[in-house]
Amino acid sequence: MEALELLEFSAKIIESCKINYWLDGGTLLGLVRENRLLPWDDDLDISMMHPGPDELALKELIKKFKKANKRVKVRYFKKNNYYFSINNIRVIKIRNKYFFGLLKGNVCLEIFIRYKIEDETYCKVGDQVQVIPYNLCNSYKTLIFQNYNYYVPQLTSEYLTFKYGDWKIPVKEWCVFNDDKSMM
């Protein structure tokens, strides 16, 4: 229940900042394949493109989550490389907080910030770089789940195939770092 509430709440906050997003990872897979959040998935995944030179939208997003009394952790890139620039936002982690902010909620929603270079998009997941072709994540459609319209890639099946291969068959012992086909 906490996951469903956090997902809808976060989608509304992102939309209020007029930022395009899409459900990603196990969140997208579960809703498309099984019309539910995967019970063995331990987080919620959202991706969005970096807004370019104007980072005000991301700063506003972070402020809105904090104002809504959510626990917000922002991770930045610590060094420059071909894909990323130092001090750019890498991921925003959102959790509920309880007992005057001393306890964090069990569910973590991760917002991955993707950077476009030529025809590819890149983000960092853990210590690895993930690459997704830009054409798979530059247009969106809505997916209704629990009476809310979430954004998903327009080419949902192709997106899932790129990441998971045969995504229609459940694999419970799946590891993003070893099995996700989009990891470099």
VEXMARGU-807339 format. One record per residue: residue number from 0; x, y, z of N, C-alpha, C, CB in turn. Coordinates in steps of 0.2 Angstrom, whole numbers, plus 2048, in hexadecimal, padded with zeros to 3 digits. Glycine has a CB too. Example, Ala and Ser with C-alpha at 12.3 -4.5 7.8 and 13.67 -1.06 7.14 Angstrom:
2
+-----+--------+---------+------+---------+----------+-------+--------+---------+------+---------+----------+-------+
! num ! n.east ! n.north ! n.up ! ca.east ! ca.north ! ca.up ! c.east ! c.north ! c.up ! cb.east ! cb.north ! cb.up !
+-----+--------+---------+------+---------+----------+-------+--------+---------+------+---------+----------+-------+
!   0 !    842 !     7E4 !  827 !     83E !      7EA !   827 !    842 !     7F0 !  827 !     839 !      7EA !   82D !
!   1 !    840 !     7F5 !  823 !     844 !      7FB !   824 !    840 !     800 !  827 !     846 !      7FD !   81D !
+-----+--------+---------+------+---------+----------+-------+--------+---------+------+---------+----------+-------+
This chain:
184
+-----+--------+---------+------+---------+----------+-------+--------+---------+------+---------+----------+-------+
! num ! n.east ! n.north ! n.up ! ca.east ! ca.north ! ca.up ! c.east ! c.north ! c.up ! cb.east ! cb.north ! cb.up !
+-----+--------+---------+------+---------+----------+-------+--------+---------+------+---------+----------+-------+
!   0 !    804 !     7FA !  800 !     800 !      800 !   800 !    804 !     806 !  800 !     7FB !      800 !   806 !
!   1 !    80A !     806 !  804 !     80E !      80C !   804 !    811 !     80D !  7FE !     814 !      80B !   80A !
!   2 !    813 !     808 !  7FA !     816 !      809 !   7F3 !    811 !     80C !  7EE !     818 !      802 !   7F1 !
!   3 !    80B !     80A !  7EE !     806 !      80D !   7EA !    805 !     814 !  7EB !     7FF !      809 !   7EA !
!   4 !    804 !     816 !  7F2 !     803 !      81D !   7F4 !    809 !     821 !  7F2 !     802 !      81D !   7FB !
!   5 !    80F !     81F !  7F3 !     815 !      822 !   7F1 !    816 !     823 !  7EA !     81C !      81F !   7F4 !
!   6 !    814 !     81E !  7E6 !     815 !      81F !   7DF !    810 !     824 !  7DC !     814 !      818 !   7DB !
!   7 !    80A !     824 !  7DE !     805 !      829 !   7DB !    807 !     830 !  7DE !     7FE !      827 !   7DE !
!   8 !    809 !     830 !  7E4 !     80A !      837 !   7E7 !    810 !     83A !  7E3 !     80C !      836 !   7EE !
!   9 !    815 !     836 !  7E2 !     81B !      838 !   7DE !    81A !     83A !  7D7 !     821 !      833 !   7DF !
!  10 !    816 !     836 !  7D4 !     814 !      838 !   7CD !    810 !     83F !  7CD !     80F !      832 !   7CA !
!  11 !    80C !     840 !  7D1 !     808 !      846 !   7D2 !    80D !     84C !  7D3 !     803 !      846 !   7D7 !
!  12 !    812 !     84B !  7D7 !     817 !      850 !   7D9 !    81B !     852 !  7D2 !     81C !      84E !   7DF !
!  13 !    81D !     84C !  7CF !     822 !      84D !   7C9 !    81D !     851 !  7C4 !     824 !      846 !   7C6 !
!  14 !    817 !     84F !  7C3 !     813 !      852 !   7BE !    812 !     859 !  7BF !     80C !      84E !   7BD !
!  15 !    811 !     85B !  7C6 !     810 !      862 !   7C8 !    816 !     866 !  7C6 !     80F !      862 !   7CF !
!  16 !    81C !     863 !  7C5 !     822 !      867 !   7C3 !    823 !     867 !  7BC !     828 !      864 !   7C6 !
!  17 !    81E !     864 !  7B8 !     81E !      864 !   7B1 !    824 !     861 !  7AE !     81D !      86B !   7AE !
!  18 !    826 !     85B !  7B1 !     82C !      857 !   7AF !    829 !     851 !  7AC !     831 !      856 !   7B5 !
!  19 !    82C !     84F !  7A6 !     82A !      848 !   7A4 !    82D !     843 !  7A7 !     82B !      848 !   79C !
!  20 !    82A !     83D !  7A9 !     82D !      838 !   7AC !    82A !     831 !  7A9 !     82B !      838 !   7B4 !
!  21 !    82D !     82C !  7AB !     829 !      825 !   7A9 !    82B !     820 !  7AE !     82C !      823 !   7A2 !
!  22 !    826 !     81C !  7AF !     828 !      816 !   7B4 !    82D !     812 !  7B1 !     821 !      812 !   7B5 !
!  23 !    831 !     80F !  7B5 !     837 !      80B !   7B2 !    838 !     805 !  7B6 !     83E !      810 !   7B2 !
!  24 !    83D !     801 !  7B4 !     83F !      7FB !   7B8 !    83A !     7F7 !  7BA !     843 !      7FD !   7BE !
!  25 !    83A !     7F4 !  7C0 !     835 !      7EF !   7C2 !    82E !     7F2 !  7C3 !     838 !      7EC !   7C9 !
!  26 !    82E !     7F9 !  7C4 !     828 !      7FC !   7C5 !    824 !     7FB !  7BE !     828 !      803 !   7C7 !
!  27 !    827 !     7FD !  7B9 !     824 !      7FD !   7B2 !    823 !     7F6 !  7B0 !     829 !      800 !   7AD !
!  28 !    827 !     7F1 !  7B1 !     826 !      7EA !   7B0 !    820 !     7E7 !  7B3 !     82D !      7E6 !   7B2 !
!  29 !    820 !     7E9 !  7BA !     81A !      7E6 !   7BE !    813 !     7E8 !  7BC !     81B !      7E7 !   7C5 !
!  30 !    813 !     7EF !  7BA !     80D !      7F2 !   7B8 !    80A !     7EF !  7B1 !     80D !      7F9 !   7B9 !
!  31 !    80F !     7EF !  7AD !     80E !      7ED !   7A6 !    80C !     7E5 !  7A6 !     813 !      7EE !   7A1 !
!  32 !    811 !     7E1 !  7A9 !     810 !      7DA !   7A8 !    80B !     7D7 !  7AD !     817 !      7D7 !   7A9 !
!  33 !    80A !     7D9 !  7B3 !     806 !      7D6 !   7B8 !    800 !     7DB !  7BB !     80A !      7D3 !   7BD !
!  34 !    800 !     7E1 !  7B8 !     7FB !      7E6 !   7BB !    7FC !     7E6 !  7C2 !     7F4 !      7E4 !   7B9 !
!  35 !    802 !     7E6 !  7C5 !     803 !      7E7 !   7CC !    80B !     7E9 !  7CD !     801 !      7E1 !   7D0 !
!  36 !    80C !     7EB !  7D3 !     813 !      7EC !   7D5 !    816 !     7E5 !  7D7 !     814 !      7F1 !   7DB !
!  37 !    81C !     7E4 !  7D4 !     81F !      7DD !   7D6 !    820 !     7DD !  7DD !     825 !      7DC !   7D1 !
!  38 !    81E !     7D7 !  7E0 !     81E !      7D7 !   7E8 !    826 !     7D6 !  7EA !     81A !      7D1 !   7EA !
!  39 !    82A !     7D3 !  7E5 !     831 !      7D2 !   7E7 !    835 !     7D8 !  7E5 !     833 !      7CC !   7E3 !
!  40 !    833 !     7DD !  7E2 !     837 !      7E3 !   7E0 !    837 !     7E7 !  7E6 !     834 !      7E7 !   7DA !
!  41 !    83D !     7EA !  7E8 !     83E !      7ED !   7EF !    83E !     7F5 !  7EE !     844 !      7EB !   7F2 !
!  42 !    83C !     7F8 !  7E8 !     83C !      7FF !   7E7 !    837 !     801 !  7E1 !     843 !      802 !   7E6 !
!  43 !    836 !     807 !  7E1 !     832 !      80A !   7DB !    837 !     80D !  7D6 !     82C !      80E !   7DD !
!  44 !    836 !     80D !  7D0 !     83B !      810 !   7CB !    837 !     815 !  7C6 !     83E !      80B !   7C7 !
!  45 !    83A !     81B !  7C6 !     837 !      820 !   7C1 !    83E !     823 !  7BE !     833 !      826 !   7C5 !
!  46 !    83D !     824 !  7B8 !     842 !      828 !   7B4 !    840 !     82E !  7B1 !     846 !      823 !   7AF !
!  47 !    845 !     833 !  7B0 !     843 !      839 !   7AD !    849 !     83B !  7A9 !     840 !      83E !   7B2 !
!  48 !    848 !     83F !  7A4 !     84E !      842 !   7A0 !    850 !     848 !  7A4 !     84C !      844 !   799 !
!  49 !    857 !     849 !  7A4 !     859 !      84F !   7A7 !    857 !     855 !  7A4 !     861 !      84F !   7A7 !
!  50 !    854 !     85B !  7A7 !     851 !      860 !   7A4 !    856 !     865 !  7A0 !     84D !      864 !   7A9 !
!  51 !    85C !     863 !  79F !     861 !      867 !   79B !    864 !     86D !  7A0 !     85D !      86A !   795 !
!  52 !    865 !     872 !  79D !     869 !      878 !   7A0 !    864 !     87B !  7A6 !     86B !      87D !   79C !
!  53 !    85E !     87A !  7A6 !     859 !      87C !   7AB !    858 !     877 !  7B0 !     853 !      87F !   7A8 !
!  54 !    85B !     877 !  7B5 !     85A !      872 !   7BB !    855 !     874 !  7C0 !     861 !      870 !   7BE !
!  55 !    852 !     87A !  7BE !     84D !      87D !   7C3 !    847 !     878 !  7C5 !     84B !      883 !   7C1 !
!  56 !    845 !     874 !  7BF !     840 !      870 !   7C0 !    842 !     86A !  7C5 !     83E !      86C !   7B9 !
!  57 !    848 !     868 !  7C5 !     84A !      862 !   7C9 !    84B !     865 !  7D1 !     851 !      85F !   7C7 !
!  58 !    84D !     86B !  7D1 !     84D !      86E !   7D8 !    847 !     86F !  7DB !     851 !      875 !   7D8 !
!  59 !    842 !     871 !  7D7 !     83B !      872 !   7D9 !    838 !     86C !  7DB !     837 !      876 !   7D3 !
!  60 !    839 !     866 !  7D7 !     837 !      860 !   7D9 !    839 !     85E !  7E0 !     839 !      85B !   7D3 !
!  61 !    840 !     85E !  7E1 !     843 !      85D !   7E7 !    83F !     861 !  7ED !     84A !      85E !   7E7 !
!  62 !    83E !     867 !  7EC !     83B !      86B !   7F1 !    834 !     869 !  7F2 !     83B !      873 !   7EF !
!  63 !    830 !     867 !  7ED !     829 !      865 !   7EE !    829 !     85E !  7F2 !     826 !      864 !   7E8 !
!  64 !    82E !     85A !  7F1 !     82E !      854 !   7F5 !    830 !     855 !  7FC !     833 !      84F !   7F2 !
!  65 !    834 !     859 !  7FD !     836 !      85B !   804 !    830 !     85F !  808 !     83C !      860 !   804 !
!  66 !    82D !     863 !  804 !     827 !      867 !   807 !    822 !     862 !  809 !     825 !      86C !   802 !
!  67 !    821 !     85D !  805 !     81C !      858 !   806 !    81E !     853 !  80C !     81A !      854 !   800 !
!  68 !    823 !     854 !  80F !     826 !      850 !   815 !    828 !     84A !  813 !     820 !      850 !   81A !
!  69 !    82B !     849 !  80D !     82E !      843 !   80B !    836 !     843 !  80D !     82D !      842 !   803 !
!  70 !    839 !     83D !  80E !     840 !      83D !   80E !    843 !     83D !  808 !     842 !      836 !   813 !
!  71 !    847 !     841 !  806 !     84A !      842 !   7FF !    852 !     842 !  800 !     848 !      849 !   7FC !
!  72 !    855 !     83D !  7FC !     85C !      83D !   7FB !    85E !     83E !  7F4 !     85E !      835 !   7FE !
!  73 !    862 !     843 !  7F3 !     864 !      844 !   7EC !    86B !     842 !  7EB !     863 !      84C !   7EA !
!  74 !    86D !     83E !  7E6 !     873 !      83B !   7E5 !    876 !     83F !  7DF !     874 !      834 !   7E4 !
!  75 !    87C !     841 !  7DF !     87F !      845 !   7DA !    885 !     841 !  7D7 !     881 !      84C !   7DC !
!  76 !    887 !     843 !  7D1 !     88D !      840 !   7CE !    893 !     843 !  7D1 !     88D !      841 !   7C6 !
!  77 !    898 !     83F !  7D3 !     89E !      842 !   7D7 !    8A4 !     843 !  7D2 !     8A0 !      83D !   7DC !
!  78 !    8A3 !     841 !  7CC !     8A9 !      843 !   7C7 !    8A6 !     843 !  7C0 !     8AE !      83E !   7C8 !
!  79 !    8AA !     847 !  7BC !     8A8 !      847 !   7B5 !    8AA !     841 !  7B1 !     8AB !      84E !   7B2 !
!  80 !    8A6 !     83F !  7AC !     8A8 !      83A !   7A8 !    8A4 !     83B !  7A1 !     8A7 !      833 !   7AA !
!  81 !    8A5 !     837 !  79D !     8A2 !      837 !   796 !    89A !     838 !  797 !     8A3 !      832 !   792 !
!  82 !    897 !     835 !  79B !     890 !      835 !   79C !    88D !     83A !  7A1 !     88D !      82E !   79E !
!  83 !    890 !     83C !  7A6 !     88E !      840 !   7AB !    893 !     846 !  7AD !     88C !      83C !   7B1 !
!  84 !    890 !     84B !  7B0 !     894 !      851 !   7B3 !    893 !     851 !  7BA !     891 !      857 !   7AF !
!  85 !    899 !     853 !  7BD !     899 !      853 !   7C4 !    894 !     858 !  7C7 !     8A0 !      856 !   7C7 !
!  86 !    891 !     856 !  7CC !     88B !      85A !   7D0 !    885 !     85A !  7CC !     88D !      861 !   7D1 !
!  87 !    884 !     856 !  7C7 !     87D !      855 !   7C4 !    87A !     850 !  7C8 !     87E !      853 !   7BC !
!  88 !    873 !     850 !  7C8 !     86F !      84C !   7CC !    86F !     845 !  7C8 !     868 !      84E !   7CD !
!  89 !    870 !     840 !  7CC !     871 !      839 !   7CA !    86A !     835 !  7CB !     876 !      835 !   7CD !
!  90 !    868 !     836 !  7D2 !     861 !      832 !   7D4 !    85E !     836 !  7DA !     863 !      82B !   7D5 !
!  91 !    858 !     836 !  7DA !     854 !      839 !   7E0 !    850 !     833 !  7E3 !     84F !      83F !   7DD !
!  92 !    852 !     832 !  7E9 !     84E !      82D !   7ED !    849 !     830 !  7F2 !     854 !      829 !   7F1 !
!  93 !    843 !     82D !  7F1 !     83E !      830 !   7F5 !    83B !     82A !  7FA !     838 !      833 !   7F0 !
!  94 !    83A !     82C !  800 !     837 !      827 !   805 !    832 !     82B !  809 !     83C !      824 !   809 !
!  95 !    82D !     828 !  80C !     829 !      82B !   811 !    82D !     82B !  817 !     823 !      827 !   812 !
!  96 !    82B !     830 !  81C !     82F !      830 !   822 !    82A !     830 !  828 !     834 !      836 !   823 !
!  97 !    82C !     82D !  82D !     827 !      82C !   833 !    82B !     82E !  839 !     825 !      825 !   833 !
!  98 !    827 !     82F !  83E !     829 !      830 !   845 !    82E !     836 !  845 !     82D !      82A !   848 !
!  99 !    82B !     83C !  843 !     82F !      843 !   842 !    835 !     842 !  83E !     831 !      845 !   849 !
! 100 !    835 !     83E !  839 !     83A !      83D !   834 !    840 !     839 !  836 !     83D !      844 !   833 !
! 101 !    83F !     836 !  83C !     844 !      831 !   83F !    844 !     82B !  83B !     844 !      831 !   846 !
! 102 !    83F !     828 !  839 !     83E !      822 !   836 !    83C !     823 !  82E !     839 !      81D !   839 !
! 103 !    83F !     81F !  82A !     83E !      81F !   823 !    839 !     81A !  821 !     844 !      81F !   81F !
! 104 !    835 !     81B !  81C !     830 !      816 !   819 !    834 !     810 !  816 !     82C !      819 !   814 !
! 105 !    831 !     80B !  816 !     833 !      804 !   813 !    834 !     805 !  80B !     82F !      7FF !   815 !
! 106 !    831 !     809 !  808 !     831 !      809 !   801 !    835 !     80F !  7FE !     82A !      80A !   7FE !
! 107 !    839 !     80E !  7FA !     83E !      813 !   7F7 !    83B !     814 !  7EF !     845 !      811 !   7F7 !
! 108 !    83A !     81A !  7ED !     839 !      81C !   7E7 !    83F !     81F !  7E4 !     832 !      820 !   7E6 !
! 109 !    842 !     81C !  7DF !     848 !      81F !   7DC !    846 !     823 !  7D5 !     84D !      81A !   7DB !
! 110 !    848 !     829 !  7D4 !     847 !      82D !   7CE !    84E !     82D !  7CB !     844 !      834 !   7D0 !
! 111 !    84F !     82A !  7C6 !     855 !      82A !   7C2 !    855 !     82F !  7BD !     856 !      823 !   7BE !
! 112 !    85A !     833 !  7BD !     85B !      839 !   7B8 !    85F !     836 !  7B2 !     85E !      83F !   7BB !
! 113 !    85C !     836 !  7AC !     85F !      834 !   7A6 !    862 !     83A !  7A2 !     85B !      830 !   7A2 !
! 114 !    868 !     839 !  79F !     86C !      83E !   79C !    86C !     83B !  794 !     873 !      83F !   79F !
! 115 !    86A !     840 !  790 !     86B !      83E !   789 !    871 !     840 !  786 !     865 !      841 !   785 !
! 116 !    874 !     83B !  782 !     87A !      83C !   77E !    879 !     839 !  777 !     881 !      83A !   782 !
! 117 !    879 !     83D !  772 !     877 !      83B !   76C !    870 !     837 !  76C !     87D !      836 !   769 !
! 118 !    870 !     830 !  76A !     86A !      82D !   769 !    869 !     828 !  76F !     86A !      829 !   763 !
! 119 !    86D !     829 !  775 !     86C !      825 !   77B !    86B !     829 !  781 !     873 !      821 !   77C !
! 120 !    868 !     826 !  786 !     867 !      829 !   78C !    86B !     825 !  791 !     85F !      82A !   78E !
! 121 !    86E !     828 !  796 !     872 !      825 !   79B !    870 !     827 !  7A2 !     879 !      827 !   79A !
! 122 !    870 !     822 !  7A7 !     86F !      824 !   7AE !    874 !     81F !  7B2 !     868 !      823 !   7B0 !
! 123 !    875 !     821 !  7B8 !     879 !      81C !   7BC !    875 !     818 !  7C1 !     87E !      820 !   7C0 !
! 124 !    875 !     812 !  7C1 !     872 !      80E !   7C6 !    877 !     80A !  7CA !     86D !      808 !   7C2 !
! 125 !    877 !     80C !  7D0 !     87D !      809 !   7D5 !    884 !     80C !  7D2 !     87D !      801 !   7D5 !
! 126 !    888 !     807 !  7D0 !     88F !      809 !   7CD !    88F !     808 !  7C6 !     894 !      805 !   7D1 !
! 127 !    889 !     806 !  7C3 !     889 !      805 !   7BC !    885 !     80A !  7B8 !     886 !      7FE !   7BA !
! 128 !    887 !     80B !  7B1 !     884 !      80F !   7AD !    87E !     80B !  7A9 !     889 !      813 !   7A8 !
! 129 !    878 !     80E !  7A9 !     873 !      80B !   7A5 !    872 !     80F !  79F !     86C !      80A !   7A9 !
! 130 !    871 !     80C !  799 !     870 !      80F !   793 !    869 !     80D !  790 !     876 !      80E !   78E !
! 131 !    865 !     812 !  78D !     85F !      810 !   78A !    85F !     815 !  784 !     859 !      812 !   78F !
! 132 !    85D !     812 !  77E !     85C !      816 !   778 !    857 !     81B !  779 !     85A !      812 !   772 !
! 133 !    859 !     821 !  777 !     854 !      827 !   778 !    84E !     826 !  775 !     858 !      82D !   775 !
! 134 !    84D !     823 !  76F !     847 !      822 !   76C !    842 !     81D !  770 !     848 !      81F !   765 !
! 135 !    845 !     81A !  775 !     840 !      815 !   779 !    83E !     819 !  77F !     844 !      80F !   77C !
! 136 !    840 !     81F !  781 !     83E !      823 !   787 !    83D !     82A !  785 !     843 !      822 !   78C !
! 137 !    83B !     82C !  77F !     83A !      833 !   77E !    833 !     835 !  77D !     83E !      835 !   778 !
! 138 !    82F !     830 !  77D !     827 !      831 !   77C !    824 !     82D !  781 !     825 !      831 !   775 !
! 139 !    81E !     82F !  783 !     81A !      82B !   788 !    813 !     82A !  787 !     81B !      82F !   78F !
! 140 !    810 !     825 !  78A !     809 !      824 !   78A !    807 !     823 !  791 !     807 !      81E !   785 !
! 141 !    801 !     823 !  793 !     7FF !      822 !   79A !    7FC !     81A !  79B !     7F9 !      826 !   79C !
! 142 !    7FD !     818 !  7A1 !     7FB !      812 !   7A3 !    7F7 !     813 !  7A9 !     802 !      80D !   7A4 !
! 143 !    7F1 !     810 !  7A9 !     7ED !      811 !   7AF !    7EE !     80B !  7B4 !     7E5 !      811 !   7AD !
! 144 !    7F0 !     80D !  7BA !     7F1 !      808 !   7BF !    7EE !     80B !  7C6 !     7F8 !      807 !   7C0 !
! 145 !    7E9 !     808 !  7C9 !     7E6 !      80A !   7CF !    7E3 !     811 !  7CE !     7EB !      80A !   7D5 !
! 146 !    7DF !     812 !  7C8 !     7DC !      818 !   7C7 !    7E0 !     81E !  7C6 !     7D7 !      819 !   7CC !
! 147 !    7E7 !     81D !  7C5 !     7EB !      823 !   7C3 !    7EF !     821 !  7BD !     7F0 !      824 !   7C9 !
! 148 !    7F0 !     827 !  7B9 !     7F3 !      826 !   7B2 !    7FB !     828 !  7B3 !     7F0 !      82C !   7AD !
! 149 !    7FF !     823 !  7B3 !     806 !      823 !   7B3 !    809 !     824 !  7AC !     809 !      81D !   7B7 !
! 150 !    80E !     827 !  7AB !     812 !      827 !   7A5 !    817 !     821 !  7A4 !     815 !      82E !   7A4 !
! 151 !    816 !     81E !  79E !     81B !      819 !   79C !    81E !     81A !  795 !     817 !      812 !   79D !
! 152 !    823 !     817 !  794 !     826 !      818 !   78D !    821 !     816 !  788 !     82C !      814 !   78C !
! 153 !    820 !     81B !  782 !     81B !      819 !   77D !    81D !     812 !  77A !     81C !      81F !   777 !
! 154 !    823 !     811 !  779 !     825 !      80A !   777 !    826 !     805 !  77C !     82B !      80A !   772 !
! 155 !    821 !     804 !  781 !     822 !      800 !   787 !    825 !     7F9 !  786 !     81B !      800 !   78A !
! 156 !    822 !     7F6 !  781 !     824 !      7EF !   780 !    82C !     7EF !  77E !     820 !      7EB !   77B !
! 157 !    82D !     7F3 !  779 !     834 !      7F4 !   777 !    839 !     7F6 !  77C !     835 !      7F9 !   771 !
! 158 !    837 !     7FA !  781 !     83B !      7FD !   786 !    83C !     7F7 !  78B !     837 !      802 !   78A !
! 159 !    837 !     7F3 !  78D !     838 !      7ED !   791 !    83C !     7E8 !  78E !     831 !      7EB !   793 !
! 160 !    83B !     7E7 !  788 !     83F !      7E2 !   784 !    847 !     7E4 !  784 !     83D !      7E1 !   77D !
! 161 !    848 !     7EA !  783 !     84F !      7ED !   784 !    852 !     7EB !  78A !     84F !      7F4 !   782 !
! 162 !    84E !     7EC !  790 !     851 !      7EC !   796 !    851 !     7E4 !  799 !     84D !      7F0 !   79B !
! 163 !    84C !     7E1 !  797 !     84B !      7DA !   79A !    84B !     7D4 !  795 !     844 !      7DA !   79E !
! 164 !    84C !     7D5 !  78F !     84B !      7D0 !   78A !    844 !     7CD !  78A !     850 !      7CA !   78C !
! 165 !    843 !     7C7 !  78C !     83C !      7C4 !   78C !    839 !     7C6 !  793 !     83C !      7BC !   78B !
! 166 !    836 !     7CC !  793 !     833 !      7CF !   799 !    82D !     7CC !  79B !     833 !      7D6 !   798 !
! 167 !    82A !     7C8 !  797 !     823 !      7C5 !   799 !    823 !     7BF !  79D !     81F !      7C3 !   792 !
! 168 !    829 !     7BC !  79E !     82A !      7B7 !   7A3 !    82D !     7B9 !  7A9 !     82F !      7B1 !   79F !
! 169 !    82A !     7B8 !  7AF !     82D !      7BB !   7B5 !    833 !     7B7 !  7B7 !     828 !      7BA !   7BB !
! 170 !    838 !     7BB !  7BA !     83E !      7B9 !   7BC !    83F !     7BC !  7C3 !     844 !      7BA !   7B7 !
! 171 !    83E !     7B8 !  7C8 !     83F !      7BA !   7CF !    846 !     7BB !  7D2 !     83B !      7B6 !   7D4 !
! 172 !    84B !     7B8 !  7CF !     851 !      7B9 !   7D1 !    855 !     7BD !  7CC !     855 !      7B2 !   7D1 !
! 173 !    852 !     7C3 !  7CA !     855 !      7C7 !   7C6 !    859 !     7CD !  7C9 !     850 !      7CA !   7C1 !
! 174 !    85F !     7CE !  7C7 !     863 !      7D3 !   7CA !    865 !     7D9 !  7C4 !     86A !      7D0 !   7CC !
! 175 !    863 !     7DF !  7C6 !     864 !      7E5 !   7C1 !    86B !     7E5 !  7BF !     862 !      7EB !   7C5 !
! 176 !    870 !     7E4 !  7C3 !     877 !      7E5 !   7C1 !    87A !     7DF !  7BC !     87C !      7E5 !   7C7 !
! 177 !    877 !     7D9 !  7BD !     879 !      7D4 !   7B9 !    874 !     7D2 !  7B3 !     879 !      7CD !   7BD !
! 178 !    86E !     7D3 !  7B4 !     869 !      7D1 !   7AF !    866 !     7D7 !  7AB !     863 !      7CD !   7B2 !
! 179 !    866 !     7DD !  7AD !     863 !      7E2 !   7A9 !    867 !     7E3 !  7A3 !     862 !      7E9 !   7AD !
! 180 !    864 !     7E2 !  79D !     868 !      7E3 !   797 !    86A !     7EA !  795 !     864 !      7E0 !   791 !
! 181 !    867 !     7EF !  798 !     869 !      7F6 !   797 !    86F !     7F8 !  79B !     863 !      7FA !   799 !
! 182 !    872 !     7F4 !  79F !     878 !      7F6 !   7A3 !    87E !     7F5 !  79F !     878 !      7F1 !   7AA !
! 183 !    882 !     7FA !  7A0 !     889 !      7FA !   79C !    88E !     7F5 !  7A0 !     88B !      801 !   79B !
+-----+--------+---------+------+---------+----------+-------+--------+---------+------+---------+----------+-------+
